[in-house]
Amino acid sequence: RPPRSTLFPYTTLFRSPTNLSVSQWAFLLRVMHEVGIFKPQQQMDLFRAFGKILSTKRVSRISIDSLQSKYYNVEESTRNAIQEKIHQMLEAVRQPW
């Protein structure tokens, strides 16, 4: 049995559907890792943890290999889509709550 992820110990309970593609998730994870939001001992821990909890409109189970491949090979369209999502998040943060 593989070791449980230290990032999300209860990942087998729920797989969250999302509006991002696998490529977009991989790049967003890379950005969050590079700015220090996640500090896994190994990057593979990120792929394992998020692969267990995420799904997309097209993919119900995201493979670790797919996340890893797309983490390192980023297309310009993916970069642009995540830049827009981050912009939308910043706008939401600026709104009064």
DSSP file with accessible surface (Angstrom, degrees, kcal/mol):
  #  RESIDUE AA STRUCTURE BP1 BP2  ACC     N-H-->O    O-->H-N    N-H-->O    O-->H-N    TCO  KAPPA ALPHA  PHI   PSI    X-CA   Y-CA   Z-CA
    1    1 A R              0   0  251      0, 0.0     3,-0.1     0, 0.0     0, 0.0   0.000 360.0 360.0 360.0 131.1    0.0    0.0    0.0
    2    2 A P        -     0   0   91      0, 0.0     3,-0.1     0, 0.0     2,-0.0  -0.315 360.0 -95.8 -69.1 151.4    1.5    3.4   -0.9
    3    3 A P        -     0   0  104      0, 0.0     2,-0.1     0, 0.0     3,-0.1  -0.339  43.3-105.2 -65.1 147.4    2.1    5.9    1.9
    4    4 A R        -     0   0  123      1,-0.1     2,-0.1    -3,-0.1    45,-0.1  -0.452  39.9-101.0 -70.0 147.6   -0.6    8.5    2.6
    5    5 A S        -     0   0   11      3,-0.4     6,-0.1     1,-0.1    -1,-0.1  -0.410  18.1-147.9 -67.5 139.3    0.1   12.0    1.4
    6    6 A T  S    S+     0   0  114      1,-0.1    -1,-0.1    -2,-0.1    -2,-0.0   0.677  96.7  58.3 -81.6 -15.4    1.2   14.3    4.1
    7    7 A L  S    S+     0   0   46      1,-0.3    -1,-0.1    38,-0.1    39,-0.1   0.910 125.2  11.7 -77.4 -44.7   -0.5   17.2    2.3
    8    8 A F    >   +     0   0   64      1,-0.1     3,-1.1     0, 0.0    -3,-0.4  -0.770  65.4 179.6-135.6  89.0   -4.0   15.7    2.3
    9    9 A P  T 3  S+     0   0   55      0, 0.0     3,-0.2     0, 0.0    -1,-0.1   0.721  82.7  47.6 -68.6 -17.2   -4.3   12.6    4.6
   10   10 A Y  T >   +     0   0  158      1,-0.2     3,-1.5     2,-0.1     4,-0.3  -0.087  69.6 129.0-113.8  36.8   -8.0   12.1    3.8
   11   11 A T  T <   +     0   0    9     -3,-1.1     3,-0.4     1,-0.3    -1,-0.2   0.642  60.0  68.7 -71.4 -14.9   -7.9   12.3    0.0
   12   12 A T  T 3  S+     0   0  102     -3,-0.2    -1,-0.3     1,-0.2     3,-0.1   0.583  88.0  69.7 -81.0  -4.6   -9.7    9.1   -0.7
   13   13 A L  S <  S+     0   0  136     -3,-1.5     2,-0.3     1,-0.2    -1,-0.2   0.811 106.3  16.6 -83.3 -29.9  -13.0   10.5    0.7
   14   14 A F        -     0   0  137     -3,-0.4     2,-0.6    -4,-0.3    -1,-0.2  -0.986  52.2-158.7-152.2 131.6  -13.9   13.1   -2.0
   15   15 A R        -     0   0   68     -2,-0.3    39,-0.2    -3,-0.1    38,-0.1  -0.956  26.1-144.5-111.7 114.1  -12.9   13.9   -5.6
   16   16 A S  E     -a   54   0A  44     37,-3.7    39,-1.9    -2,-0.6     2,-0.2  -0.659   6.1-136.4 -87.0 122.1  -13.7   17.5   -6.3
   17   17 A P  E     -a   55   0A  93      0, 0.0     2,-0.3     0, 0.0    39,-0.2  -0.521  30.1-174.0 -72.7 142.0  -14.9   18.4   -9.8
   18   18 A T        -     0   0   22     37,-1.2    39,-0.3     2,-0.2    36,-0.0  -0.887  36.8-130.5-134.0 166.2  -13.3   21.5  -11.2
   19   19 A N  S    S+     0   0  126     -2,-0.3     2,-0.3    37,-0.1    37,-0.1   0.345  81.1  93.7 -96.6   2.5  -13.5   23.9  -14.2
   20   20 A L  S    S-     0   0   23     35,-0.2    37,-0.2     1,-0.1    -2,-0.2  -0.716  74.8-122.8 -93.6 150.8   -9.7   23.8  -14.8
   21   21 A S     >  -     0   0   45     -2,-0.3     4,-2.7    35,-0.1     5,-0.2  -0.324  30.1-104.0 -80.2 170.0   -8.1   21.4  -17.2
   22   22 A V  H  > S+     0   0   14      1,-0.2     4,-2.7     2,-0.2     5,-0.2   0.931 124.1  51.8 -60.6 -43.0   -5.3   19.0  -16.1
   23   23 A S  H  > S+     0   0   30      1,-0.2     4,-2.2     2,-0.2    -1,-0.2   0.910 110.2  48.3 -60.3 -43.0   -2.8   21.3  -17.8
   24   24 A Q  H  > S+     0   0   40      2,-0.2     4,-2.7     1,-0.2    -1,-0.2   0.911 111.7  49.0 -66.5 -42.0   -4.1   24.3  -15.9
   25   25 A W  H  X S+     0   0   39     -4,-2.7     4,-2.8     2,-0.2     5,-0.2   0.920 110.1  51.9 -61.8 -43.7   -4.1   22.5  -12.6
   26   26 A A  H  X S+     0   0    0     -4,-2.7     4,-2.0    -5,-0.2    -2,-0.2   0.932 113.1  44.0 -60.3 -44.3   -0.5   21.3  -13.2
   27   27 A F  H  X S+     0   0   19     -4,-2.2     4,-2.7     2,-0.2    -1,-0.2   0.915 112.1  52.3 -69.2 -40.0    0.7   24.8  -13.9
   28   28 A L  H  X S+     0   0   22     -4,-2.7     4,-2.8     1,-0.2     5,-0.2   0.920 109.5  50.1 -61.9 -40.9   -1.3   26.3  -11.0
   29   29 A L  H  X S+     0   0    0     -4,-2.8     4,-2.6     2,-0.2    -1,-0.2   0.910 109.9  51.3 -61.7 -40.7    0.4   23.8   -8.7
   30   30 A R  H  X S+     0   0   68     -4,-2.0     4,-2.8    -5,-0.2    -2,-0.2   0.931 111.1  47.1 -62.1 -45.3    3.7   24.7  -10.1
   31   31 A V  H  X S+     0   0   38     -4,-2.7     4,-1.9     2,-0.2     6,-0.2   0.943 113.3  48.1 -62.1 -47.1    3.1   28.4   -9.5
   32   32 A M  H  <>S+     0   0   36     -4,-2.8     5,-2.5     1,-0.2     6,-0.8   0.893 113.2  48.7 -63.3 -36.5    1.9   27.8   -5.9
   33   33 A H  H ><5S+     0   0   40     -4,-2.6     3,-1.3    -5,-0.2    -1,-0.2   0.938 110.2  50.9 -66.0 -44.4    4.9   25.6   -5.2
   34   34 A E  H 3<5S+     0   0  124     -4,-2.8    -2,-0.2     1,-0.3    -1,-0.2   0.797 110.5  48.5 -67.2 -28.0    7.3   28.2   -6.6
   35   35 A V  T 3<5S-     0   0  102     -4,-1.9    -1,-0.3    -5,-0.2    -2,-0.2   0.412 120.9-106.2 -93.3   2.8    5.8   31.0   -4.4
   36   36 A G  T < 5S+     0   0   30     -3,-1.3    -3,-0.2    -4,-0.3    -2,-0.1   0.592  83.6 124.2  91.3  11.5    6.0   28.8   -1.3
   37   37 A I  S   <S+     0   0  107     -5,-2.5     2,-0.4    -6,-0.2    -4,-0.2   0.918  81.6  34.7 -69.0 -41.6    2.3   27.9   -0.8
   38   38 A F        -     0   0   32     -6,-0.8    -2,-0.2    -9,-0.2    -1,-0.2  -0.930  62.3-177.8-112.3 139.4    3.2   24.2   -0.9
   39   39 A K        +     0   0  163     -2,-0.4     2,-0.0    -3,-0.1    -6,-0.0  -0.525  16.5 172.5-131.3  63.9    6.4   22.8    0.5
   40   40 A P        -     0   0   18      0, 0.0     3,-0.1     0, 0.0    -2,-0.0  -0.376  41.1-126.5 -71.4 154.1    6.3   19.1   -0.2
   41   41 A Q  S    S+     0   0  184      1,-0.2     2,-0.4     2,-0.1     3,-0.0   0.883 100.4  17.1 -64.7 -35.6    9.4   17.0    0.5
   42   42 A Q  S >> S-     0   0  119      1,-0.1     3,-1.5    -3,-0.0     4,-0.6  -0.992  75.0-129.9-135.4 143.5    9.1   15.8   -3.1
   43   43 A Q  H >> S+     0   0   60     -2,-0.4     4,-1.5     1,-0.3     3,-1.1   0.838 106.8  70.0 -61.3 -29.4    7.2   17.3   -5.9
   44   44 A M  H 3> S+     0   0   45      1,-0.3     4,-2.7     2,-0.2    -1,-0.3   0.828  88.4  64.9 -58.6 -28.6    5.7   13.8   -6.6
   45   45 A D  H <> S+     0   0   27     -3,-1.5     4,-2.5     1,-0.2    -1,-0.3   0.883 100.5  50.7 -61.0 -38.2    3.8   14.3   -3.3
   46   46 A L  H <X S+     0   0    0     -3,-1.1     4,-2.6    -4,-0.6     5,-0.4   0.936 110.9  47.8 -62.7 -46.5    1.9   17.2   -4.9
   47   47 A F  H  X S+     0   0    1     -4,-1.5     4,-2.0     1,-0.2    -2,-0.2   0.915 114.3  46.3 -63.2 -42.9    1.0   15.1   -8.0
   48   48 A R  H  X S+     0   0   82     -4,-2.7     4,-1.2     2,-0.2    -1,-0.2   0.942 115.3  45.7 -63.9 -48.7   -0.2   12.2   -5.8
   49   49 A A  H  X S+     0   0    0     -4,-2.5     4,-0.8    -5,-0.2     3,-0.4   0.950 118.7  39.1 -63.5 -50.4   -2.2   14.3   -3.5
   50   50 A F  H  X S+     0   0   12     -4,-2.6     4,-1.9     1,-0.2     3,-0.4   0.833 109.5  60.7 -74.0 -30.6   -3.9   16.4   -6.1
   51   51 A G  H  < S+     0   0    6     -4,-2.0    11,-0.6    -5,-0.4    -1,-0.2   0.834 105.8  50.5 -61.9 -28.3   -4.4   13.5   -8.4
   52   52 A K  H  < S+     0   0   61     -4,-1.2    -1,-0.2    -3,-0.4    -2,-0.2   0.749 118.6  33.8 -80.1 -25.7   -6.5   11.9   -5.7
   53   53 A I  H  < S+     0   0   31     -4,-0.8   -37,-3.7    -3,-0.4     2,-0.3   0.590 103.8  76.1-110.6 -11.1   -8.8   14.8   -5.0
   54   54 A L  E  <  +a   16   0A   8     -4,-1.9     8,-0.8   -39,-0.2     2,-0.3  -0.758  43.3 171.1-107.1 149.8   -9.3   16.6   -8.4
   55   55 A S  E     -a   17   0A  14    -39,-1.9   -37,-1.2    -2,-0.3     2,-0.2  -0.945  15.7-150.2-140.6 163.2  -11.3   15.8  -11.5
   56   56 A T        -     0   0   17      3,-3.4   -37,-0.1    -2,-0.3   -35,-0.1  -0.714  37.7 -93.8-122.6 179.2  -12.0   17.9  -14.6
   57   57 A K  S    S+     0   0  170    -39,-0.3     3,-0.1    -2,-0.2   -38,-0.1   0.844 127.3  30.0 -62.4 -32.0  -14.9   18.1  -17.0
   58   58 A R  S    S+     0   0  241      1,-0.2     2,-0.5     2,-0.0    -1,-0.2   0.683 120.6  50.3 -99.9 -24.4  -13.1   15.6  -19.3
   59   59 A V        -     0   0   52      1,-0.1    -3,-3.4     3,-0.0    -1,-0.2  -0.964  50.1-175.6-125.2 119.6  -11.1   13.5  -16.8
   60   60 A S  S    S+     0   0   89     -2,-0.5     2,-0.5     1,-0.3    -1,-0.1   0.807  84.7  34.7 -83.0 -28.0  -12.6   11.9  -13.7
   61   61 A R  S    S-     0   0  176     -6,-0.1     2,-0.5    -8,-0.0    -1,-0.3  -0.944  77.9-150.1-129.4 111.9   -9.3   10.6  -12.5
   62   62 A I        -     0   0    9     -8,-0.8     2,-0.2   -11,-0.6    -8,-0.1  -0.664  19.8-133.1 -82.3 126.0   -6.2   12.7  -13.1
   63   63 A S     >  -     0   0   60     -2,-0.5     4,-2.2     1,-0.1     5,-0.2  -0.488   8.7-130.1 -80.8 149.9   -3.1   10.5  -13.4
   64   64 A I  H  > S+     0   0   59      1,-0.2     4,-2.8     2,-0.2     5,-0.2   0.909 110.0  54.0 -61.5 -42.3    0.1   11.3  -11.6
   65   65 A D  H  > S+     0   0  121      1,-0.2     4,-2.6     2,-0.2    -1,-0.2   0.886 107.5  50.2 -62.0 -39.2    2.0   11.0  -14.8
   66   66 A S  H  > S+     0   0   34      2,-0.2     4,-2.5     1,-0.2     5,-0.2   0.934 112.1  46.4 -66.0 -46.1   -0.2   13.5  -16.6
   67   67 A L  H  X S+     0   0    0     -4,-2.2     4,-2.0     1,-0.2    -2,-0.2   0.932 114.1  48.7 -60.1 -45.1    0.1   16.1  -13.8
   68   68 A Q  H  X S+     0   0   63     -4,-2.8     4,-1.4     2,-0.2    -2,-0.2   0.931 112.2  47.6 -63.1 -44.8    3.9   15.6  -13.7
   69   69 A S  H  X S+     0   0   63     -4,-2.6     4,-1.4     1,-0.2     3,-0.3   0.932 115.7  43.8 -61.6 -46.1    4.3   15.9  -17.5
   70   70 A K  H  < S+     0   0   69     -4,-2.5    -1,-0.2     1,-0.2    -2,-0.2   0.754 104.8  64.8 -75.1 -22.7    2.1   19.0  -17.7
   71   71 A Y  H  < S+     0   0    3     -4,-2.0    -1,-0.2    -5,-0.2    -2,-0.2   0.896 114.0  32.0 -62.3 -40.0    3.8   20.5  -14.6
   72   72 A Y  H  < S+     0   0  105     -4,-1.4     2,-0.6    -3,-0.3    -2,-0.2   0.653 117.4  56.5 -94.5 -18.2    7.1   20.7  -16.5
   73   73 A N  S  < S+     0   0  113     -4,-1.4     2,-0.5    -5,-0.2    -1,-0.2  -0.816  71.0 179.1-120.1  90.7    5.7   21.3  -20.1
   74   74 A V        -     0   0   32     -2,-0.6     2,-0.2    -3,-0.2    -3,-0.1  -0.801  16.2-147.5-101.5 126.7    3.6   24.4  -20.0
   75   75 A E     >  -     0   0  127     -2,-0.5     4,-2.2     1,-0.1     3,-0.3  -0.566  24.5-117.7 -86.4 155.4    1.9   25.7  -23.1
   76   76 A E  H  > S+     0   0  119      1,-0.2     4,-2.7     2,-0.2     5,-0.2   0.873 114.6  55.9 -61.3 -37.5    1.3   29.4  -23.6
   77   77 A S  H  > S+     0   0   76      1,-0.2     4,-2.1     2,-0.2    -1,-0.2   0.879 108.0  48.9 -64.3 -35.2   -2.4   29.0  -23.6
   78   78 A T  H  > S+     0   0   10     -3,-0.3     4,-2.5     2,-0.2     5,-0.3   0.926 110.3  50.5 -67.3 -45.6   -2.3   27.3  -20.2
   79   79 A R  H  X S+     0   0  100     -4,-2.2     4,-2.4     1,-0.2    -2,-0.2   0.929 112.2  47.9 -58.3 -43.9   -0.1   30.1  -18.9
   80   80 A N  H  X S+     0   0   81     -4,-2.7     4,-2.1     2,-0.2    -1,-0.2   0.898 110.2  51.4 -65.5 -41.5   -2.6   32.7  -20.2
   81   81 A A  H  X S+     0   0   28     -4,-2.1     4,-2.1     2,-0.2    -1,-0.2   0.919 113.0  44.7 -64.1 -42.0   -5.6   30.9  -18.7
   82   82 A I  H  X S+     0   0    1     -4,-2.5     4,-2.8     2,-0.2     5,-0.2   0.893 109.4  56.0 -71.6 -36.4   -4.0   30.6  -15.3
   83   83 A Q  H  X S+     0   0  128     -4,-2.4     4,-2.3    -5,-0.3    -1,-0.2   0.935 109.2  47.9 -58.7 -41.9   -2.9   34.3  -15.4
   84   84 A E  H  X S+     0   0   98     -4,-2.1     4,-2.5     2,-0.2    -2,-0.2   0.913 111.1  50.0 -66.0 -41.8   -6.5   35.2  -16.1
   85   85 A K  H  X S+     0   0   85     -4,-2.1     4,-2.4     2,-0.2    -2,-0.2   0.909 110.7  49.7 -63.5 -40.6   -7.8   33.0  -13.2
   86   86 A I  H  X S+     0   0   56     -4,-2.8     4,-2.5     2,-0.2    -2,-0.2   0.916 109.6  51.9 -65.2 -39.4   -5.2   34.6  -10.8
   87   87 A H  H  X S+     0   0   91     -4,-2.3     4,-2.3    -5,-0.2    -2,-0.2   0.930 109.8  49.2 -60.6 -45.2   -6.4   38.0  -12.0
   88   88 A Q  H  X S+     0   0   87     -4,-2.5     4,-2.1     1,-0.2    -2,-0.2   0.894 110.0  51.7 -62.0 -38.0  -10.0   37.1  -11.2
   89   89 A M  H  X S+     0   0  110     -4,-2.4     4,-2.4     2,-0.2    -2,-0.2   0.915 108.6  50.7 -65.8 -41.2   -8.9   35.8   -7.8
   90   90 A L  H  X S+     0   0   80     -4,-2.5     4,-1.9     1,-0.2    -2,-0.2   0.904 109.3  51.0 -63.0 -41.1   -7.1   39.1   -7.0
   91   91 A E  H  X S+     0   0   75     -4,-2.3     4,-0.7     1,-0.2    -1,-0.2   0.906 109.9  50.2 -62.2 -40.2  -10.2   41.0   -8.0
   92   92 A A  H >< S+     0   0   45     -4,-2.1     3,-0.8     1,-0.2    -2,-0.2   0.903 108.3  52.8 -65.3 -38.6  -12.3   38.8   -5.7
   93   93 A V  H 3< S+     0   0  104     -4,-2.4    -1,-0.2     1,-0.2    -2,-0.2   0.873 105.3  55.3 -64.4 -33.8   -9.9   39.4   -2.8
   94   94 A R  H 3< S+     0   0  157     -4,-1.9    -1,-0.2    -5,-0.2    -2,-0.2   0.659  88.1  97.8 -74.8 -16.2  -10.2   43.2   -3.3
   95   95 A Q  S << S-     0   0  109     -3,-0.8     2,-0.2    -4,-0.7    -3,-0.0  -0.454  86.7-104.6 -72.5 144.9  -14.0   43.1   -3.0
   96   96 A P              0   0  120      0, 0.0    -1,-0.1     0, 0.0    -2,-0.1  -0.507 360.0 360.0 -68.8 138.3  -15.4   43.9    0.5
   97   97 A W              0   0  253     -2,-0.2    -3,-0.0    -4,-0.1    -2,-0.0   0.308 360.0 360.0-105.5 360.0  -16.6   40.9    2.3
